[in-house]
Amino acid sequence: MTIPTHTSGAKMTSQDQYLNSKQVSDITGIPVGTLRYWRHAGEGPESMVLGKKRVVYRLSKLNEWLTAQENNSVRGGVA
């Protein structure tokens, strides 16, 4: 999968890459519709809008959110 990056000429680390909703869905298995709902509800991974409509997720913020989800998960079905 090719992950888009901005092309301002500045060097970017892999954590500075931007993902669209489809790419986040492919990585996480979360449906695009759920990501859209979470954005509307102020939940889920942090996103931003570029221009008027293009929604993107910074890879570093997605990874932070995924780590938080892992840390908040109950393992083995026992609370």
C-alpha positions in Angstrom: 0.0 0.0 0.0 1.3 3.5 -0.9 0.8 5.9 2.0 0.5 9.5 0.8 2.7 12.2 2.3 2.7 15.9 1.8 5.3 17.3 -0.6 6.4 20.6 0.9 10.0 19.6 0.4 10.5 19.1 4.2 11.8 15.7 5.3 9.1 13.6 6.9 9.4 10.6 9.2 7.1 7.7 8.6 5.0 8.9 11.6 4.3 12.2 9.8 2.5 10.5 7.0 -1.1 11.2 6.3 -3.7 8.4 5.7 -7.2 8.8 4.2 -10.2 7.1 5.7 -10.0 4.1 3.4 -6.3 3.5 4.3 -7.2 3.7 8.1 -10.1 1.3 7.5 -7.8 -1.1 5.6 -5.2 -1.0 8.5 -7.6 -1.2 11.4 -10.6 -3.1 10.0 -12.9 -0.3 11.1 -15.5 0.5 8.5 -15.2 3.9 6.7 -18.7 4.6 7.8 -17.8 4.1 11.5 -14.8 6.4 11.1 -17.1 9.0 9.6 -19.6 8.6 12.5 -16.8 8.8 15.1 -15.5 12.1 13.5 -19.0 13.5 13.8 -19.3 12.4 17.4 -15.8 13.6 18.4 -14.6 10.0 19.0 -12.0 7.6 17.5 -8.6 8.5 16.1 -7.7 12.2 15.7 -8.3 13.4 12.2 -8.2 16.7 10.4 -9.6 18.3 7.2 -7.2 19.5 4.5 -8.9 22.1 2.3 -12.6 21.9 2.2 -13.3 18.2 2.3 -10.3 16.0 2.4 -10.2 14.1 5.7 -6.8 12.7 6.8 -5.3 11.0 9.7 -1.7 11.5 10.8 -0.1 8.0 11.2 1.5 9.0 14.5 -1.9 10.0 16.0 -3.5 6.8 14.7 -0.7 4.7 16.3 -1.2 6.6 19.6 -5.0 6.0 19.5 -4.4 2.3 18.8 -2.0 2.0 21.7 -4.5 3.6 24.0 -7.1 1.1 22.8 -4.8 -1.7 23.6 -4.1 -0.3 27.0 -7.8 0.1 27.8 -8.8 -3.4 26.6 -9.7 -6.2 28.9 -7.6 -9.3 28.2 -8.9 -12.8 28.7 -12.5 -11.6 29.2 -11.9 -10.8 32.9 -12.4 -7.2 34.2 
